[in-house]
Amino acid sequence: MNATLTPELNAADRCDRCGAQAYVRARLGDGLELHFCAHHGREHLDKLRAVDDVHITDETHRLQEQETPAV
């Protein structure tokens, strides 16, 4: 899959472990993509980083962004 076609994770991307919204994508060299929620991403990131040919997109910082409260 071409990275330019899916630059960011969105609400339709779901965790492969539990089905929650995905905030971490691991794109392996053979084209396989794994999606993880923040919880499962933290659980598996160290092992994924040890893989030779992997590109990891970590958007967990989006969980920390605060919305402006409505007045």
C-alpha positions in Angstrom: 0.0 0.0 0.0 1.3 3.4 -0.9 2.0 5.6 2.2 0.8 8.7 0.3 -2.7 7.2 0.1 -3.1 6.8 3.8 -0.9 9.5 5.5 -2.8 9.7 8.7 -4.8 7.3 10.8 -8.5 8.2 11.1 -11.6 7.0 13.0 -12.1 4.2 10.5 -8.7 2.6 11.3 -9.3 0.1 14.1 -6.9 -1.8 16.4 -6.2 -5.3 15.2 -6.2 -6.6 18.8 -9.4 -5.0 20.3 -11.2 -3.0 17.7 -10.7 0.4 19.3 -9.6 3.4 17.3 -6.1 2.9 16.0 -3.4 5.5 16.8 -0.3 3.3 15.8 0.4 1.8 12.4 3.2 -0.5 11.7 3.9 -1.0 8.0 6.1 -3.9 7.4 8.4 -4.3 4.4 6.2 -6.9 2.7 3.3 -4.5 2.7 1.5 -5.9 5.7 0.0 -3.2 8.0 -0.8 -3.7 11.7 -3.0 -1.2 13.5 -3.1 -0.7 17.3 -4.9 1.5 19.8 -2.7 3.5 22.1 -2.8 0.7 24.8 -1.8 -2.1 22.5 0.7 0.1 20.6 2.6 0.7 23.8 2.5 -3.0 24.5 4.0 -3.9 21.1 6.1 -1.0 20.0 9.4 -2.3 21.4 9.1 -5.6 19.5 8.0 -3.8 16.4 11.0 -1.4 16.5 13.2 -4.5 16.6 12.0 -5.5 13.1 14.4 -4.6 10.4 12.1 -3.3 7.7 9.2 -1.5 9.5 7.8 2.0 9.3 5.9 3.0 12.4 3.4 5.8 12.5 2.6 6.8 16.1 -0.2 9.3 16.5 -0.9 8.8 20.2 0.0 12.4 20.8 -3.5 13.2 19.4 -4.9 11.8 22.6 -3.2 14.6 24.5 -4.5 17.4 22.4 -7.2 19.4 24.2 -10.2 20.8 22.6 -11.3 24.3 23.2 -14.3 24.2 25.6 -17.5 25.5 24.2 -18.8 28.7 25.9 
